[in-house]
């Protein structure tokens, strides 16, 4: 990516089916014209999985039979029900039906039934999804050195987003473990093959910032009509303790490669341990290569 602030996806990626590639192309054309196209993030809508992984903050609280995943933006909550199967008939919902189990020290979460809303997409580049979307997440702790190596790898292949908020910046004095998320996405209505991504999380320097999606028809910085309003949509932003913060942060996707900085807790035991970790970098690549 040559310009991290310009959301132009790679619509030529061979794992995109023609209809999906056209959607990504259209979003990129808007972005190149400096027109802000609507996303779940800037429209204050639930983002679904895996779109929600762009979120600036996330914590996990493990209970006896479920895990609550708390996201910073708009206080969104997602539940993962442990050691059970998906129901025979899943009613689509914003975050889908998520079931989890442990494989050794790895938490595995399987999600189906993700609702297709008016701004449905799997990433900030507008890559669409259908109701056939299926996401598998695998979380495991990494020792300090391995976490550094994973973070460095992502930074070499992508880039690091610089932040000054202590609730988002990595704690340089923390020598404990990091957390690795490896997730796989498949949707036969959009992709020709499943694809996988990696996110490395680290503990933050300070307390969690607060982000609330604020609805307005004006640009936050200039008080002028926003680009979204000019295209028929409202403009929304995230208001934190230090004022307005950027909404355009994305993890890597098949449409393009980009790194994000996100907060997340790590699991030190199988008992409830609500703590926070810090995302360093993101890495993504197809799980298997599609025909050119």
C-alpha positions in Angstrom: 0.0 0.0 0.0 1.5 3.4 -1.1 -1.0 5.5 0.7 -2.5 4.2 4.0 -5.2 6.9 4.1 -6.5 6.1 0.6 -8.7 3.0 0.8 -8.2 1.5 -2.7 -8.5 -2.3 -2.8 -6.9 -4.6 -5.2 -9.9 -5.7 -7.3 -7.6 -7.8 -9.5 -6.9 -10.2 -6.7 -7.7 -13.7 -8.2 -9.5 -14.9 -5.1 -12.2 -12.3 -5.7 -15.2 -13.5 -7.8 -16.1 -11.0 -10.6 -19.1 -9.5 -8.8 -17.1 -8.9 -5.7 -14.2 -7.5 -7.6 -16.5 -5.0 -9.2 -17.8 -3.8 -5.8 -14.2 -3.4 -4.5 -13.3 -1.5 -7.7 -16.3 0.9 -7.2 -15.3 1.6 -3.6 -11.7 2.3 -4.7 -12.9 4.8 -7.4 -14.8 6.7 -4.7 -11.8 6.8 -2.5 -9.5 8.1 -5.3 -11.9 10.9 -5.8 -11.6 11.8 -2.0 -15.2 10.7 -1.5 -15.8 8.9 1.8 -17.9 5.9 1.1 -20.1 4.4 3.8 -18.8 1.6 6.0 -20.2 0.1 9.2 -17.6 2.1 11.1 -18.5 5.5 9.8 -22.2 4.8 9.7 -22.4 3.6 13.3 -23.6 0.2 12.3 -22.4 -3.2 13.7 -19.6 -4.4 11.5 -19.9 -8.2 11.8 -17.0 -10.6 11.7 -14.2 -10.2 10.5 -14.8 -6.5 9.9 -14.9 -5.9 13.6 -11.2 -6.8 13.9 -10.3 -3.3 12.7 -11.7 -2.1 16.1 -9.4 0.0 18.2 -10.1 -1.8 21.4 -11.3 -5.2 22.5 -11.4 -7.2 25.7 -12.4 -10.7 26.6 -14.2 -11.9 29.7 -14.4 -15.6 30.1 -17.3 -17.1 32.1 -18.2 -20.7 32.8 -20.1 -21.4 29.6 -19.4 -18.4 27.3 -16.9 -15.6 26.5 -18.0 -12.0 26.2 -15.9 -10.0 23.7 -16.1 -6.3 24.4 -15.2 -3.9 21.6 -14.3 -0.2 22.3 -16.3 1.4 19.6 -19.9 1.9 20.7 -19.6 -0.6 23.5 -20.4 -3.5 21.1 -20.6 -6.9 22.7 -20.2 -10.3 21.1 -20.8 -13.6 22.8 -19.0 -16.9 22.1 -20.8 -20.0 23.5 -18.4 -22.6 24.7 -18.5 -26.4 24.0 -21.6 -26.5 21.9 -22.6 -26.8 18.3 -24.3 -24.3 16.1 -28.1 -24.7 16.1 -29.6 -26.6 13.1 -31.2 -23.4 11.9 -29.2 -20.2 12.6 -31.1 -16.9 12.5 -28.7 -14.3 11.0 -27.4 -11.6 13.4 -24.9 -8.9 13.2 -22.1 -10.9 14.8 -23.4 -14.3 13.8 -23.6 -17.4 15.9 -20.2 -18.0 17.5 -19.2 -21.3 19.3 -15.9 -22.0 20.9 -13.7 -24.7 22.4 -10.1 -25.1 23.4 -7.5 -27.2 21.5 -4.8 -27.3 24.1 -3.9 -23.7 24.8 -5.6 -22.4 21.7 -9.1 -20.9 21.8 -10.9 -21.8 18.6 -14.0 -19.8 17.6 -16.3 -20.8 14.8 -18.8 -18.2 13.5 -21.6 -18.5 10.9 -24.9 -16.8 10.3 -23.5 -13.3 9.9 -26.2 -10.9 8.8 -26.0 -9.1 5.5 -26.9 -5.5 6.2 -26.9 -2.3 4.0 -23.1 -1.7 4.6 -22.0 -5.4 4.8 -18.3 -5.8 4.1 -15.4 -7.9 5.5 -12.9 -5.0 5.4 -12.5 -1.3 5.0 -12.1 -1.6 1.3 -15.7 -2.6 0.7 -15.2 -6.3 0.0 -18.7 -7.7 0.3 -19.9 -10.9 1.9 -23.0 -13.1 1.7 -24.9 -15.1 4.3 -22.6 -18.0 3.5 -19.7 -16.2 5.3 -17.8 -18.5 7.7 -15.0 -17.4 10.0 -12.7 -19.4 12.2 -10.6 -17.7 14.8 -7.7 -19.2 16.7 -6.2 -17.3 19.6 -3.0 -18.4 21.4 -0.4 -16.8 23.6 3.1 -16.1 22.3 6.2 -15.7 24.5 7.8 -12.2 24.4 10.5 -13.0 21.8 8.1 -14.9 19.5 5.6 -12.0 19.8 8.3 -9.6 18.8 9.2 -11.7 15.7 5.6 -12.0 14.7 5.1 -8.2 15.0 8.3 -7.5 13.1 7.2 -9.8 10.3 3.9 -7.9 9.9 5.7 -4.5 10.0 8.1 -5.6 7.2 5.3 -6.8 5.0 2.9 -4.0 5.8 3.4 -0.9 8.0 2.9 0.3 11.5 0.3 2.9 12.3 1.8 5.4 14.7 -0.4 6.5 17.6 0.1 8.7 20.7 -2.8 7.7 22.9 -1.4 5.6 25.8 -4.4 3.4 25.6 -3.4 2.3 22.1 0.4 2.5 22.2 2.4 -0.6 23.1 3.9 -0.7 26.6 7.7 -1.0 25.9 8.4 -2.1 29.5 6.0 -5.1 29.4 8.0 -8.3 28.8 5.1 -10.7 29.2 3.4 -12.7 26.4 1.7 -11.3 23.3 -1.4 -12.8 21.7 -1.7 -14.2 18.2 -5.0 -14.3 16.3 -5.0 -16.4 13.2 -8.3 -16.4 11.4 -9.7 -18.0 8.2 -12.5 -16.5 6.1 -14.5 -18.4 3.5 -17.5 -17.3 1.5 -18.1 -19.2 -1.8 -20.4 -16.3 -2.9 -17.5 -13.9 -2.9 -14.1 -15.7 -2.8 -12.7 -18.5 -5.0 -10.7 -19.9 -2.1 -10.5 -19.4 1.7 -8.0 -16.9 2.9 -6.3 -16.4 6.3 -4.8 -13.5 8.3 -2.7 -13.1 11.4 -2.9 -10.3 14.0 -0.3 -9.9 16.8 -1.6 -8.2 19.9 0.5 -6.5 22.7 -0.4 -5.0 26.1 -1.1 -1.2 25.9 0.9 1.5 27.8 -2.1 3.0 29.5 -5.8 2.7 30.1 -8.4 2.0 27.4 -9.6 5.1 25.5 -13.3 5.6 25.1 -14.8 5.7 21.5 -18.4 6.7 20.8 -19.8 6.9 17.3 -21.2 10.4 16.9 -23.9 11.0 14.3 -23.7 14.3 12.4 -24.1 15.6 8.9 -21.0 17.9 9.3 -17.3 17.1 9.0 -15.8 17.1 12.5 -12.8 19.2 11.6 -14.4 21.9 9.4 -18.1 21.9 10.3 -18.8 21.8 6.6 -21.1 19.3 5.0 -19.3 16.0 4.9 -18.4 13.9 1.8 -20.8 11.2 3.0 -23.6 13.7 3.2 -22.9 14.8 -0.4 -23.3 11.2 -1.5 -26.5 10.8 0.5 -25.1 9.3 3.7 -24.5 10.6 7.2 -20.9 11.2 8.4 -20.0 9.5 11.6 -16.8 9.7 13.7 -15.4 8.3 16.9 -15.2 10.7 19.8 -12.7 9.7 22.5 -11.2 11.3 25.6 -8.8 13.3 23.5 -11.4 14.5 21.1 -12.1 13.2 17.6 -10.0 10.2 16.5 -9.7 8.5 13.1 -12.3 5.9 12.1 -10.3 4.6 9.1 -8.2 1.8 10.4 -8.3 -1.6 8.8 -6.7 -5.0 9.2 -5.4 -6.7 6.0 -7.9 -8.4 3.7 -7.9 -10.0 0.3 -8.7 -6.6 -1.3 -5.5 -5.0 0.1 -2.7 -5.3 2.6 -2.8 -2.9 5.6 -1.8 -3.1 9.2 -3.9 -1.9 12.2 -3.3 -1.2 15.8 -6.0 -2.7 18.1 -6.3 -3.5 21.8 -7.2 -7.0 23.0 -6.9 -9.0 26.2 -4.7 -12.0 26.6 -5.8 -15.2 28.4 -3.5 -16.1 31.3 -5.7 -19.0 32.4 -9.0 -20.5 31.5 -10.7 -18.5 34.2 -12.1 -15.0 33.8 -9.1 -12.7 33.3 -10.3 -9.4 31.8 -6.9 -7.8 30.8 -5.8 -5.9 27.8 -3.2 -6.5 25.1 -1.8 -4.4 22.3 -2.0 -5.2 18.6 1.3 -4.6 16.8 0.8 -5.7 13.1 -1.4 -7.6 10.8 -0.4 -10.2 8.2 -2.7 -11.9 5.7 -2.4 -14.2 2.8 -4.7 -16.8 1.0 -4.7 -20.2 2.7 -4.4 -21.7 -0.8 -3.6 -20.1 -4.1 -6.4 -19.6 -6.5 -6.0 -20.1 -10.2 -4.6 -17.0 -12.0 
